[in-house]
């Protein structure tokens, strides 16, 4: 059985309670266990997959909450590093359609201090998935990139652009492109969103249309498939030959979009890697899983039984 090793950040999302009474002196916030890679690890585990979380966890109260949440969802922590640093925070804002934006508090927090001696040697039955802010936030991003360059395990990457962390597209592209080169060299899968493409298109000189951008990324970096989520338009997978496979969205009443992309990727990977389904069926599972999480507050991924009930 494949073991998924999910590498990246675990943090606390502070989500406003819009139904609570508010005043100028206080407000009510829901402190949710979160972080894109952690969301994906939990989503994979809830789909019956074997998962280890490769992250750095703080020893403060929030860090203990994250550790307990991972353990409660059957995510292994043998590869995780416990640190004395504080836990990262994300302040979440929701628009009228439930779409989430984030402002982050990262200075000297646990997620981003990776050292080479904290990074394991992976085995032939492992699948590495690495995502989000650890790709671009120093000082740990450099150690992670060198580790990936030196490995051979099959892998995937989710660029998951966060402009509030690095608002300059040119700077962000400078950080992301070495990862695309490294993942392409390992014939890995690149995942992003239409919003990621829109942000990076200028400095990357990518076509604005997501499908065409996916084809260009596959050609440029050697990835066998580039997978892109398109919000209300579903998802696509593209290869260097120009093949574009599209799967439509499953309409739902959206509560918020927190964790939608992370849950999509877990559904896709569990199908494509774990169950060896076709690319179209794997995209479809990702879309169904993502649609379910959008009906819930925060990142609360579905189980396999819930996904199959709507597939």
Backbone as CSV, one residue per row, in Angstrom:
resi,resn,N_x,N_y,N_z,CA_x,CA_y,CA_z,C_x,C_y,C_z
1,UNK,0.845,-1.198,0.000,0.000,0.000,0.000,0.876,1.242,0.000
2,UNK,0.535,2.189,-0.849,1.278,3.438,-0.908,1.193,4.183,0.414
3,UNK,2.323,4.727,0.851,2.320,5.625,1.990,2.477,7.047,1.456
4,UNK,1.507,7.909,1.758,1.596,9.313,1.373,2.351,10.074,2.451
5,UNK,3.380,10.782,2.047,4.106,11.670,2.947,3.765,13.092,2.516
6,UNK,3.010,13.789,3.353,2.540,15.131,3.027,3.384,16.127,3.798
7,UNK,4.071,16.989,3.071,5.012,17.939,3.652,4.483,19.363,3.527
8,UNK,4.539,20.090,4.628,4.127,21.485,4.584,3.665,21.983,5.928
9,UNK,2.900,23.067,5.903,2.554,23.752,7.137,1.263,23.235,7.780
10,UNK,1.255,23.336,9.098,0.046,23.179,9.908,-0.062,24.448,10.744
11,UNK,-1.221,25.071,10.725,-1.380,26.340,11.415,-2.801,26.488,11.927
12,UNK,-3.086,27.620,12.535,-4.417,27.901,13.049,-5.075,28.966,12.175
13,UNK,-6.261,28.636,11.638,-7.099,29.617,10.962,-8.006,30.277,11.989
14,UNK,-7.938,31.586,12.094,-8.876,32.334,12.929,-9.997,32.846,12.026
15,UNK,-11.173,32.228,12.162,-12.318,32.521,11.302,-13.355,33.292,12.113
16,UNK,-13.821,34.440,11.625,-14.787,35.220,12.411,-16.123,34.499,12.527
17,UNK,-16.716,34.576,13.714,-18.068,34.066,13.924,-19.025,35.195,13.574
18,UNK,-19.567,35.138,12.367,-20.387,36.235,11.861,-21.744,36.301,12.542
19,UNK,-22.129,35.237,13.241,-23.418,35.219,13.927,-23.335,35.717,15.368
20,UNK,-22.138,35.855,15.881,-21.976,36.276,17.271,-22.115,37.794,17.387
21,UNK,-22.509,38.236,18.570,-22.586,39.664,18.822,-21.182,40.256,18.813
22,UNK,-21.065,41.411,18.200,-19.772,42.065,18.102,-19.869,43.480,18.648
23,UNK,-18.740,43.974,19.106,-18.658,45.355,19.563,-17.298,45.892,19.183
24,UNK,-17.068,47.144,19.507,-15.763,47.717,19.196,-14.684,47.249,20.166
25,UNK,-15.077,46.584,21.241,-14.095,46.144,22.228,-13.794,44.660,22.149
26,UNK,-14.638,43.881,21.446,-14.376,42.444,21.356,-15.047,41.863,20.126
27,UNK,-14.572,40.700,19.723,-15.182,39.930,18.634,-14.917,38.454,18.898
28,UNK,-15.698,37.590,18.263,-15.610,36.154,18.491,-14.972,35.491,17.276
29,UNK,-13.966,34.656,17.523,-13.254,33.974,16.448,-13.209,32.480,16.745
30,UNK,-13.280,31.694,15.684,-13.172,30.240,15.781,-11.747,29.860,15.388
31,UNK,-11.012,29.270,16.320,-9.616,28.870,16.066,-9.604,27.464,15.499
32,UNK,-9.446,27.353,14.166,-9.551,26.078,13.469,-8.184,25.516,13.106
33,UNK,-8.010,24.222,13.347,-6.807,23.535,12.876,-6.794,23.572,11.353
34,UNK,-5.680,24.009,10.769,-5.680,24.264,9.327,-4.258,24.196,8.776
35,UNK,-4.118,24.759,7.594,-2.884,24.669,6.821,-3.107,23.723,5.664
36,UNK,-2.865,24.195,4.438,-3.184,23.397,3.259,-2.634,21.978,3.287
37,UNK,-1.333,21.786,3.552,-0.800,20.419,3.584,-1.431,19.562,4.679
38,UNK,-1.663,20.145,5.863,-2.312,19.370,6.908,-3.725,18.975,6.483
39,UNK,-4.455,19.914,5.840,-5.786,19.587,5.327,-5.726,18.400,4.374
40,UNK,-4.748,18.404,3.469,-4.630,17.309,2.503,-4.292,15.991,3.194
41,UNK,-3.414,16.043,4.208,-3.055,14.823,4.933,-4.281,14.226,5.612
42,UNK,-5.069,15.061,6.282,-6.269,14.573,6.965,-7.290,14.071,5.964
43,UNK,-7.443,14.783,4.856,-8.396,14.350,3.833,-8.007,12.989,3.263
44,UNK,-6.728,12.761,3.025,-6.269,11.456,2.544,-6.553,10.368,3.573
45,UNK,-6.275,10.658,4.843,-6.509,9.664,5.889,-7.996,9.330,6.007
46,UNK,-8.857,10.326,5.870,-10.295,10.075,5.948,-10.797,9.252,4.762
47,UNK,-9.999,9.218,3.697,-10.337,8.373,2.544,-9.687,6.996,2.642
48,UNK,-9.164,6.663,3.814,-8.634,5.330,4.048,-7.207,5.125,3.605
49,UNK,-6.493,6.210,3.319,-5.110,6.092,2.871,-4.148,6.129,4.064
50,UNK,-2.977,5.571,3.864,-1.906,5.582,4.870,-1.106,6.874,4.686
51,UNK,-1.041,7.688,5.739,-0.485,9.035,5.608,0.459,9.347,6.762
52,UNK,1.587,9.948,6.433,2.482,10.544,7.409,2.581,12.047,7.135
53,UNK,2.514,12.845,8.197,2.646,14.293,8.047,4.080,14.705,8.343
54,UNK,4.718,15.313,7.363,6.075,15.815,7.501,5.989,17.327,7.685
55,UNK,5.847,17.728,8.941,5.714,19.144,9.253,6.413,19.467,10.555
56,UNK,6.564,20.760,10.821,7.156,21.224,12.076,6.031,21.771,12.941
57,UNK,5.882,21.226,14.140,4.759,21.547,15.011,5.252,22.272,16.255
58,UNK,4.550,23.350,16.611,4.909,24.117,17.790,4.523,23.403,19.070
59,UNK,5.114,23.839,20.174,4.830,23.225,21.474,3.879,24.067,22.308
60,UNK,3.308,25.146,21.743,2.352,25.975,22.462,0.963,25.338,22.428
61,UNK,-0.025,26.021,22.986,-1.374,25.463,23.057,-1.926,25.161,21.670
62,UNK,-1.708,26.040,20.723,-2.182,25.797,19.362,-1.443,24.617,18.727
63,UNK,-0.156,24.501,19.002,0.601,23.367,18.482,0.075,22.052,19.010
64,UNK,-0.302,22.029,20.289,-0.882,20.803,20.847,-2.247,20.504,20.222
65,UNK,-2.988,21.544,19.899,-4.259,21.332,19.213,-4.034,20.675,17.852
66,UNK,-3.057,21.175,17.100,-2.771,20.613,15.773,-2.303,19.164,15.872
67,UNK,-1.422,18.889,16.830,-0.942,17.521,17.014,-2.098,16.581,17.338
68,UNK,-2.957,17.000,18.247,-4.104,16.170,18.624,-5.042,15.955,17.442
69,UNK,-5.217,16.992,16.622,-6.116,16.885,15.467,-5.572,15.893,14.440
70,UNK,-4.283,15.934,14.192,-3.672,14.973,13.269,-3.797,13.549,13.810
71,UNK,-3.506,13.377,15.089,-3.597,12.045,15.688,-5.033,11.529,15.661
72,UNK,-6.002,12.396,15.943,-7.404,11.981,15.968,-7.896,11.547,14.603
73,UNK,-7.216,12.016,13.542,-7.607,11.659,12.185,-6.689,10.607,11.564
74,UNK,-5.941,9.899,12.412,-5.125,8.761,11.970,-4.017,9.147,10.997
75,UNK,-3.505,10.364,11.160,-2.341,10.794,10.387,-1.095,10.532,11.222
76,UNK,-0.135,9.818,10.659,1.082,9.498,11.381,1.965,10.711,11.596
77,UNK,2.687,10.717,12.716,3.566,11.835,13.062,5.011,11.388,13.273
78,UNK,5.361,10.208,12.781,6.731,9.723,12.957,7.754,10.616,12.272
79,UNK,7.355,11.300,11.212,8.283,12.141,10.462,8.198,13.605,10.856
80,UNK,7.237,13.966,11.699,7.059,15.361,12.095,8.146,15.774,13.088
81,UNK,8.438,17.074,13.101,9.426,17.633,14.028,8.711,18.536,15.025
82,UNK,8.895,18.262,16.327,8.341,19.137,17.360,9.360,20.212,17.690
83,UNK,8.918,21.453,17.738,9.813,22.576,17.985,9.314,23.384,19.178
84,UNK,10.169,24.260,19.676,9.789,25.154,20.771,9.206,26.462,20.254
85,UNK,9.088,26.610,18.945,8.584,27.853,18.369,7.062,27.913,18.418
86,UNK,6.538,29.123,18.264,5.093,29.328,18.290,4.449,28.832,17.004
87,UNK,3.147,28.625,17.067,2.370,28.160,15.917,1.974,29.338,15.029
88,UNK,2.048,29.137,13.713,1.648,30.162,12.759,0.142,30.394,12.808
89,UNK,-0.272,31.631,12.523,-1.691,31.998,12.508,-2.079,32.569,11.155
90,UNK,-3.310,32.270,10.729,-3.893,32.866,9.527,-5.209,33.523,9.917
91,UNK,-5.353,34.810,9.624,-6.598,35.533,9.853,-7.413,35.427,8.570
92,UNK,-8.593,34.802,8.666,-9.406,34.493,7.494,-10.510,35.533,7.342
93,UNK,-10.652,36.052,6.125,-11.771,36.924,5.776,-12.618,36.225,4.728
94,UNK,-13.935,36.305,4.876,-14.863,35.665,3.946,-15.704,36.730,3.249
95,UNK,-15.833,36.606,1.915,-16.715,37.532,1.204,-18.148,37.014,1.201
96,UNK,-19.026,37.681,0.482,-20.447,37.329,0.517,-20.738,35.953,-0.061
97,UNK,-19.808,35.413,-0.864,-19.989,34.081,-1.444,-19.230,33.004,-0.676
98,UNK,-18.646,33.366,0.459,-17.901,32.405,1.256,-16.478,32.191,0.792
99,UNK,-16.015,32.975,-0.176,-14.646,32.831,-0.671,-13.682,33.396,0.360
100,UNK,-12.637,32.622,0.662,-11.727,32.979,1.748,-10.475,33.669,1.231
101,UNK,-10.041,34.697,1.955,-8.715,35.284,1.781,-8.014,35.262,3.138
102,UNK,-6.672,35.350,3.110,-5.888,35.079,4.307,-4.834,36.157,4.531
103,UNK,-4.648,36.513,5.797,-3.496,37.303,6.218,-2.758,36.494,7.272
104,UNK,-1.441,36.365,7.090,-0.671,35.407,7.875,0.256,36.091,8.864
105,UNK,0.493,35.404,9.993,1.437,35.834,11.013,2.464,34.703,11.190
106,UNK,3.658,34.901,10.613,4.628,33.821,10.464,5.951,34.036,11.182
107,UNK,6.260,35.234,11.629,7.602,35.542,12.111,8.029,34.587,13.229
108,UNK,9.147,33.904,13.000,9.748,32.991,13.986,8.794,31.890,14.447
109,UNK,7.911,31.437,13.553,6.997,30.355,13.912,7.526,29.009,13.419
110,UNK,6.874,27.948,13.888,7.423,26.603,13.744,7.544,26.127,12.302
111,UNK,6.593,26.482,11.442,6.476,25.831,10.141,7.686,25.982,9.226
112,UNK,8.446,27.053,9.381,9.345,27.440,8.301,10.829,27.401,8.667
113,UNK,11.178,26.654,9.697,12.572,26.586,10.121,13.275,25.299,9.754
114,UNK,12.903,24.660,8.665,13.449,23.347,8.315,14.979,23.331,8.282
115,UNK,15.530,22.257,8.865,16.954,21.960,8.789,17.134,20.648,8.037
116,UNK,18.274,20.500,7.377,18.508,19.308,6.555,18.385,18.023,7.371
117,UNK,18.817,18.064,8.638,18.784,16.835,9.447,17.386,16.460,9.921
118,UNK,16.403,17.289,9.656,15.016,16.977,10.004,14.280,16.267,8.871
119,UNK,14.920,16.154,7.720,14.242,15.651,6.524,14.650,14.203,6.263
120,UNK,13.668,13.299,6.129,13.963,11.867,6.073,14.312,11.383,4.671
121,UNK,14.851,10.188,4.628,15.004,9.474,3.360,13.740,8.661,3.138
122,UNK,13.102,8.850,1.988,11.832,8.184,1.714,12.057,6.889,0.944
123,UNK,11.049,5.999,1.005,11.177,4.678,0.413,10.476,4.539,-0.930
124,UNK,10.604,3.365,-1.520,10.070,3.118,-2.863,8.546,3.070,-2.864
125,UNK,7.930,2.826,-1.721,6.472,2.774,-1.652,5.852,4.089,-1.176
126,UNK,6.668,5.128,-1.084,6.171,6.430,-0.644,5.754,7.284,-1.841
127,UNK,4.768,8.156,-1.598,4.424,9.231,-2.530,4.532,10.525,-1.743
128,UNK,5.396,11.432,-2.176,5.589,12.714,-1.511,4.671,13.758,-2.127
129,UNK,3.905,14.425,-1.278,3.133,15.596,-1.705,3.579,16.772,-0.856
130,UNK,4.041,17.826,-1.521,4.543,19.005,-0.821,3.826,20.223,-1.380
131,UNK,3.476,21.158,-0.477,2.545,22.185,-0.924,2.688,23.480,-0.148
132,UNK,2.247,24.515,-0.817,1.849,25.777,-0.235,3.020,26.613,0.259
133,UNK,2.889,27.173,1.443,3.783,28.236,1.876,5.201,27.773,2.168
134,UNK,5.400,26.504,2.528,6.772,26.043,2.784,7.624,26.106,1.525
135,UNK,6.993,26.230,0.353,7.744,26.333,-0.891,8.454,27.678,-1.038
136,UNK,7.942,28.705,-0.361,8.431,30.058,-0.633,8.877,30.827,0.599
137,UNK,8.554,30.369,1.812,8.862,31.143,3.021,10.213,30.714,3.576
138,UNK,11.145,31.658,3.726,12.453,31.330,4.314,12.340,31.216,5.825
139,UNK,13.343,30.585,6.454,14.547,30.043,5.828,14.405,28.597,5.357
140,UNK,13.311,27.933,5.731,13.210,26.502,5.479,13.001,26.106,4.035
141,UNK,12.542,27.044,3.178,12.268,26.688,1.788,13.505,26.180,1.071
142,UNK,14.672,26.747,1.376,15.908,26.335,0.698,16.282,24.903,1.079
143,UNK,16.151,24.550,2.353,16.478,23.189,2.787,15.531,22.177,2.151
144,UNK,14.246,22.512,2.064,13.273,21.605,1.443,13.569,21.410,-0.038
145,UNK,13.909,22.482,-0.730,14.186,22.374,-2.163,15.399,21.487,-2.416
146,UNK,16.454,21.646,-1.646,17.631,20.798,-1.823,17.298,19.338,-1.524
147,UNK,16.480,19.096,-0.532,16.041,17.734,-0.200,15.281,17.110,-1.358
148,UNK,14.358,17.856,-1.952,13.586,17.340,-3.088,14.496,17.075,-4.281
149,UNK,15.433,17.949,-4.534,16.356,17.756,-5.656,17.158,16.473,-5.506
150,UNK,17.420,16.070,-4.275,18.239,14.884,-4.043,17.469,13.590,-3.960
151,UNK,16.134,13.628,-4.110,15.317,12.433,-3.949,14.860,11.831,-5.264
152,UNK,14.263,10.660,-5.159,13.754,9.960,-6.343,12.312,9.486,-6.172
153,UNK,11.748,9.666,-4.982,10.385,9.209,-4.715,9.396,9.914,-5.629
154,UNK,8.396,9.216,-6.178,7.367,9.907,-6.969,6.664,10.958,-6.120
155,UNK,6.237,12.047,-6.765,5.755,13.171,-5.966,4.776,14.052,-6.723
156,UNK,4.145,14.930,-5.969,3.291,15.977,-6.512,3.531,17.251,-5.725
157,UNK,3.133,18.366,-6.327,3.320,19.671,-5.709,2.063,20.495,-5.948
158,UNK,1.664,21.265,-4.955,0.572,22.231,-5.101,1.161,23.607,-4.810
159,UNK,1.225,24.465,-5.843,1.875,25.769,-5.663,1.075,26.669,-4.722
160,UNK,-0.250,26.619,-4.753,-1.139,27.275,-3.774,-0.647,28.676,-3.419
161,UNK,-0.648,29.565,-4.400,-0.091,30.903,-4.248,-0.845,31.696,-3.178
162,UNK,-0.104,32.397,-2.326,-0.664,33.260,-1.288,-0.096,34.677,-1.474
163,UNK,-0.765,35.530,-2.258,-0.228,36.861,-2.530,-0.069,37.739,-1.294
164,UNK,-0.851,37.481,-0.226,-0.695,38.309,0.964,0.646,38.054,1.660
165,UNK,1.258,36.913,1.383,2.578,36.617,1.941,3.677,37.243,1.092
166,UNK,3.493,37.207,-0.215,4.490,37.733,-1.146,3.736,38.394,-2.293
167,UNK,3.430,39.694,-2.189,2.530,40.332,-3.154,3.130,40.596,-4.531
168,UNK,4.428,40.501,-4.686,5.077,40.773,-5.967,5.097,39.500,-6.813
169,UNK,4.366,39.453,-7.941,4.365,38.241,-8.768,5.742,37.847,-9.272
170,UNK,6.581,38.820,-9.576,7.932,38.509,-10.048,8.729,37.766,-8.968
171,UNK,8.640,38.249,-7.734,9.349,37.597,-6.633,8.788,36.201,-6.379
172,UNK,7.457,36.090,-6.438,6.842,34.784,-6.199,7.284,33.789,-7.267
173,UNK,7.289,34.211,-8.509,7.702,33.315,-9.595,9.155,32.878,-9.417
174,UNK,10.019,33.786,-8.968,11.408,33.430,-8.726,11.525,32.323,-7.686
175,UNK,10.608,32.340,-6.710,10.599,31.307,-5.676,10.000,29.992,-6.178
176,UNK,8.965,30.073,-6.993,8.230,28.873,-7.415,8.913,28.127,-8.548
177,UNK,9.517,28.834,-9.492,10.051,28.149,-10.680,11.078,27.073,-10.345
178,UNK,12.010,27.269,-9.400,12.932,26.168,-9.084,12.217,24.903,-8.617
179,UNK,11.076,25.054,-7.956,10.297,23.887,-7.562,9.710,23.184,-8.775
180,UNK,9.234,23.945,-9.741,8.675,23.332,-10.949,9.754,22.563,-11.704
181,UNK,10.946,23.121,-11.749,12.066,22.435,-12.401,12.382,21.131,-11.671
182,UNK,12.442,21.192,-10.334,12.785,20.000,-9.547,11.728,18.921,-9.662
183,UNK,10.452,19.324,-9.615,9.368,18.347,-9.708,9.301,17.756,-11.111
184,UNK,9.478,18.585,-12.129,9.495,18.080,-13.499,10.620,17.089,-13.724
185,UNK,11.783,17.333,-13.111,12.912,16.413,-13.249,12.584,15.047,-12.668
186,UNK,11.681,14.999,-11.686,11.261,13.731,-11.089,9.967,13.216,-11.710
187,UNK,9.531,13.843,-12.815,8.303,13.440,-13.511,7.115,13.469,-12.558
188,UNK,7.079,14.519,-11.726,6.011,14.667,-10.759,4.828,15.428,-11.312
189,UNK,3.748,15.456,-10.550,2.513,16.138,-10.926,2.505,17.534,-10.325
190,UNK,2.206,18.519,-11.152,2.085,19.905,-10.715,0.610,20.245,-10.587
191,UNK,0.215,20.812,-9.450,-1.162,21.239,-9.243,-1.201,22.722,-8.897
192,UNK,-2.197,23.406,-9.437,-2.422,24.806,-9.114,-3.885,25.127,-9.317
193,UNK,-4.205,26.403,-9.291,-5.575,26.855,-9.514,-5.581,27.935,-10.579
194,UNK,-6.775,28.269,-11.067,-6.869,29.361,-12.022,-6.405,30.675,-11.395
195,UNK,-6.632,30.853,-10.093,-6.162,32.058,-9.414,-4.632,32.083,-9.339
196,UNK,-4.020,30.929,-9.113,-2.559,30.856,-9.129,-2.016,31.280,-10.494
197,UNK,-2.637,30.755,-11.554,-2.202,31.093,-12.918,-2.360,32.581,-13.186
198,UNK,-3.496,33.157,-12.776,-3.735,34.577,-13.008,-2.672,35.431,-12.331
199,UNK,-2.235,35.020,-11.139,-1.227,35.783,-10.405,0.152,35.644,-11.044
200,UNK,0.492,34.435,-11.493,1.842,34.162,-11.978,2.011,34.363,-13.486
201,UNK,0.908,34.552,-14.200,0.960,34.531,-15.668,1.926,35.545,-16.243
202,UNK,1.958,36.751,-15.696,2.822,37.791,-16.251,4.298,37.449,-16.166
203,UNK,4.844,37.297,-14.956,6.277,36.988,-14.867,6.640,35.629,-15.447
204,UNK,5.703,34.689,-15.427,5.979,33.362,-15.979,5.766,33.311,-17.483
205,UNK,5.180,34.375,-18.045,4.826,34.430,-19.468,3.964,33.224,-19.852
206,UNK,2.930,33.001,-19.049,1.991,31.913,-19.290,0.731,32.447,-19.945
207,UNK,0.053,31.614,-20.767,-1.260,32.015,-21.282,-2.237,32.216,-20.140
208,UNK,-3.167,33.131,-20.309,-4.135,33.416,-19.248,-5.163,32.294,-19.105
209,UNK,-5.496,31.606,-20.205,-6.449,30.507,-20.107,-5.799,29.341,-19.372
210,UNK,-6.491,28.832,-18.352,-5.876,27.849,-17.461,-5.440,26.588,-18.196
211,UNK,-6.289,26.087,-19.108,-5.912,24.877,-19.842,-4.653,25.070,-20.656
212,UNK,-4.590,26.178,-21.384,-3.397,26.460,-22.178,-2.170,26.675,-21.294
213,UNK,-2.384,27.299,-20.142,-1.279,27.485,-19.215,-0.779,26.139,-18.693
214,UNK,-1.709,25.216,-18.440,-1.313,23.888,-17.977,-0.474,23.147,-19.005
215,UNK,-0.861,23.241,-20.266,-0.089,22.613,-21.344,1.310,23.210,-21.404
216,UNK,1.391,24.526,-21.313,2.688,25.189,-21.370,3.573,24.783,-20.201
217,UNK,3.003,24.689,-19.002,3.795,24.265,-17.842,4.303,22.840,-18.020
218,UNK,3.463,21.962,-18.538,3.885,20.578,-18.763,5.022,20.519,-19.778
219,UNK,4.911,21.281,-20.848,5.955,21.295,-21.870,7.261,21.866,-21.327
220,UNK,7.135,22.921,-20.569,8.322,23.645,-20.117,9.108,22.874,-19.069
221,UNK,8.395,22.174,-18.181,9.066,21.578,-17.015,9.067,20.057,-16.999
222,UNK,8.431,19.430,-17.975,8.535,17.979,-18.090,7.594,17.200,-17.216
223,UNK,6.600,17.855,-16.627,5.622,17.134,-15.812,4.701,16.311,-16.710
224,UNK,4.420,15.057,-16.370,3.502,14.264,-17.195,2.098,14.834,-17.198
225,UNK,1.672,15.432,-16.077,0.360,16.071,-16.007,0.437,17.308,-15.123
226,UNK,-0.266,18.342,-15.550,-0.515,19.529,-14.734,-2.007,19.573,-14.463
227,UNK,-2.374,19.626,-13.198,-3.776,19.600,-12.779,-4.135,20.981,-12.240
228,UNK,-5.240,21.539,-12.758,-5.657,22.875,-12.357,-7.116,22.868,-11.918
229,UNK,-7.385,23.483,-10.772,-8.765,23.673,-10.334,-9.253,25.031,-10.841
230,UNK,-10.539,25.073,-11.212,-11.090,26.243,-11.886,-12.297,26.829,-11.163
231,UNK,-12.404,26.601,-9.876,-13.525,27.142,-9.131,-14.845,26.596,-9.635
232,UNK,-15.746,27.470,-10.026,-17.073,27.076,-10.489,-17.046,26.323,-11.818
233,UNK,-15.884,26.288,-12.484,-15.776,25.586,-13.768,-15.133,24.208,-13.640
234,UNK,-14.950,23.714,-12.425,-14.464,22.348,-12.245,-12.956,22.250,-12.211
235,UNK,-12.407,21.302,-12.976,-10.968,21.054,-12.962,-10.527,20.509,-14.308
236,UNK,-9.230,20.681,-14.611,-8.654,20.162,-15.848,-7.317,19.503,-15.539
237,UNK,-6.937,18.560,-16.389,-5.587,17.998,-16.390,-5.021,18.168,-17.791
238,UNK,-3.760,18.584,-17.875,-3.138,18.904,-19.154,-1.783,18.207,-19.251
239,UNK,-1.400,17.837,-20.484,-0.060,17.298,-20.689,0.655,18.041,-21.797
240,UNK,1.918,17.669,-22.027,2.747,18.388,-22.979,2.302,18.189,-24.422
241,UNK,1.532,17.139,-24.680,1.032,16.882,-26.034,-0.197,17.721,-26.368
242,UNK,-0.669,18.487,-25.396,-1.834,19.333,-25.635,-3.155,18.704,-25.260
243,UNK,-3.129,17.526,-24.668,-4.374,16.902,-24.205,-4.894,17.657,-22.984
244,UNK,-6.184,17.953,-22.983,-6.829,18.647,-21.864,-8.083,17.869,-21.490
245,UNK,-8.091,17.334,-20.279,-9.236,16.568,-19.785,-9.973,17.443,-18.788
246,UNK,-11.278,17.644,-19.031,-12.073,18.543,-18.190,-13.139,17.768,-17.434
247,UNK,-13.354,18.168,-16.187,-14.434,17.622,-15.362,-15.210,18.802,-14.780
248,UNK,-16.533,18.829,-14.933,-17.305,19.972,-14.434,-17.435,19.954,-12.918
249,UNK,-17.834,21.098,-12.386,-18.051,21.212,-10.954,-19.350,20.523,-10.571
250,UNK,-19.458,20.123,-9.309,-20.724,19.613,-8.782,-21.368,20.742,-7.987
251,UNK,-22.495,21.306,-8.439,-23.082,22.478,-7.763,-23.508,22.156,-6.331
252,UNK,-23.195,23.054,-5.415,-23.573,22.917,-4.004,-23.879,24.301,-3.452
253,UNK,-24.504,24.333,-2.289,-24.681,25.584,-1.560,-23.419,25.825,-0.739
254,UNK,-22.650,26.819,-1.137,-21.333,27.052,-0.543,-21.467,27.773,0.791
255,UNK,-20.840,27.181,1.821,-20.697,27.853,3.110,-19.406,28.674,3.103
256,UNK,-18.288,28.036,2.790,-17.044,28.740,2.516,-16.139,27.813,1.711
257,UNK,-15.044,28.364,1.185,-14.138,27.595,0.328,-12.850,27.207,1.043
258,UNK,-12.822,27.346,2.366,-11.613,27.000,3.124,-11.314,25.512,2.952
259,UNK,-10.108,25.205,2.489,-9.686,23.821,2.306,-10.153,23.157,1.030
260,UNK,-10.790,23.901,0.135,-11.347,23.279,-1.073,-10.256,22.704,-1.978
261,UNK,-9.222,23.484,-2.252,-8.161,22.996,-3.126,-7.369,21.858,-2.518
262,UNK,-7.137,21.932,-1.214,-6.404,20.865,-0.521,-7.196,19.562,-0.557
263,UNK,-8.516,19.664,-0.365,-9.369,18.477,-0.380,-9.478,17.912,-1.780
264,UNK,-9.556,18.793,-2.787,-9.543,18.320,-4.174,-8.305,17.463,-4.430
265,UNK,-7.136,17.963,-4.025,-5.902,17.239,-4.333,-5.861,15.903,-3.625
266,UNK,-6.397,15.825,-2.420,-6.412,14.543,-1.723,-7.302,13.548,-2.448
267,UNK,-8.469,14.017,-2.915,-9.348,13.129,-3.673,-8.694,12.655,-4.952
268,UNK,-8.025,13.575,-5.646,-7.333,13.216,-6.882,-6.234,12.191,-6.622
269,UNK,-5.401,12.440,-5.613,-4.283,11.535,-5.345,-4.745,10.173,-4.853
270,UNK,-5.774,10.147,-4.013,-6.248,8.848,-3.525,-6.758,7.990,-4.671
271,UNK,-7.351,8.639,-5.669,-7.874,7.904,-6.827,-6.758,7.543,-7.806
272,UNK,-5.918,8.529,-8.151,-4.932,8.341,-9.222,-3.748,7.494,-8.771
273,UNK,-3.261,7.743,-7.564,-2.103,7.009,-7.048,-2.546,5.763,-6.291
274,UNK,-3.455,5.939,-5.335,-3.845,4.826,-4.478,-4.672,3.775,-5.181
275,UNK,-5.732,4.227,-5.892,-6.646,3.282,-6.541,-6.362,3.090,-8.015
276,UNK,-5.411,3.854,-8.557,-4.983,3.755,-9.957,-6.160,3.866,-10.920
277,UNK,-7.026,4.829,-10.646,-8.143,5.109,-11.538,-7.667,5.951,-12.716
278,UNK,-8.529,6.093,-13.701,-8.207,6.939,-14.851,-8.068,8.389,-14.403
279,UNK,-7.430,9.183,-15.244,-7.250,10.590,-14.913,-8.607,11.289,-14.767
280,UNK,-9.531,10.993,-15.658,-10.851,11.624,-15.587,-11.572,11.248,-14.291
281,UNK,-11.540,9.975,-13.935,-12.198,9.539,-12.705,-11.508,10.119,-11.470
282,UNK,-10.198,10.294,-11.565,-9.465,10.883,-10.441,-9.827,12.358,-10.274
283,UNK,-9.923,13.086,-11.385,-10.383,14.467,-11.315,-11.789,14.542,-10.731
284,UNK,-12.625,13.610,-11.154,-14.018,13.609,-10.679,-14.068,13.398,-9.166
285,UNK,-13.253,12.469,-8.644,-13.255,12.269,-7.193,-12.781,13.532,-6.482
286,UNK,-11.773,14.170,-7.030,-11.296,15.408,-6.424,-12.361,16.476,-6.379
287,UNK,-13.106,16.621,-7.482,-14.162,17.629,-7.546,-15.276,17.324,-6.550
288,UNK,-15.667,16.053,-6.437,-16.723,15.683,-5.483,-16.268,15.960,-4.052
289,UNK,-15.045,15.556,-3.723,-14.530,15.795,-2.369,-14.490,17.286,-2.060
290,UNK,-14.038,18.068,-3.028,-13.956,19.509,-2.837,-15.337,20.130,-2.669
291,UNK,-16.304,19.660,-3.441,-17.660,20.220,-3.339,-18.251,19.966,-1.956
292,UNK,-17.949,18.817,-1.379,-18.481,18.510,-0.041,-17.888,19.443,1.003
293,UNK,-16.586,19.667,0.949,-15.964,20.518,1.968,-16.475,21.951,1.872
294,UNK,-16.902,22.371,0.678,-17.436,23.728,0.520,-18.797,23.910,1.185
295,UNK,-19.466,22.826,1.526,-20.756,22.929,2.212,-20.591,23.013,3.720
296,UNK,-19.333,23.018,4.208,-19.050,23.000,5.638,-18.218,24.212,6.016
297,UNK,-18.277,24.566,7.284,-17.476,25.677,7.770,-16.053,25.200,8.014
298,UNK,-15.105,25.867,7.383,-13.704,25.514,7.564,-13.318,24.264,6.811
299,UNK,-12.076,23.832,7.025,-11.535,22.660,6.327,-11.945,21.404,7.074
300,UNK,-13.035,20.803,6.655,-13.567,19.590,7.289,-13.810,18.557,6.197
301,UNK,-12.750,17.857,5.754,-12.845,16.989,4.577,-13.782,15.805,4.789
302,UNK,-14.349,15.298,3.690,-15.261,14.152,3.791,-14.524,12.828,3.898
303,UNK,-15.252,11.817,4.330,-14.759,10.442,4.304,-14.987,9.852,2.916
304,UNK,-14.384,8.689,2.674,-14.589,8.008,1.403,-16.061,7.634,1.226
305,UNK,-16.714,7.230,2.317,-18.132,6.874,2.215,-18.963,8.063,1.765
306,UNK,-18.651,9.253,2.266,-19.384,10.453,1.866,-19.106,10.793,0.397
307,UNK,-17.874,10.604,-0.034,-17.541,10.874,-1.445,-18.267,9.893,-2.358
308,UNK,-18.226,8.605,-2.002,-18.860,7.605,-2.859,-20.371,7.783,-2.928
309,UNK,-20.969,8.305,-1.870,-22.415,8.508,-1.857,-22.847,9.565,-2.864
310,UNK,-21.927,10.453,-3.245,-22.264,11.532,-4.181,-21.591,11.355,-5.540
311,UNK,-20.873,10.277,-5.730,-20.140,10.062,-6.993,-21.036,9.411,-8.049
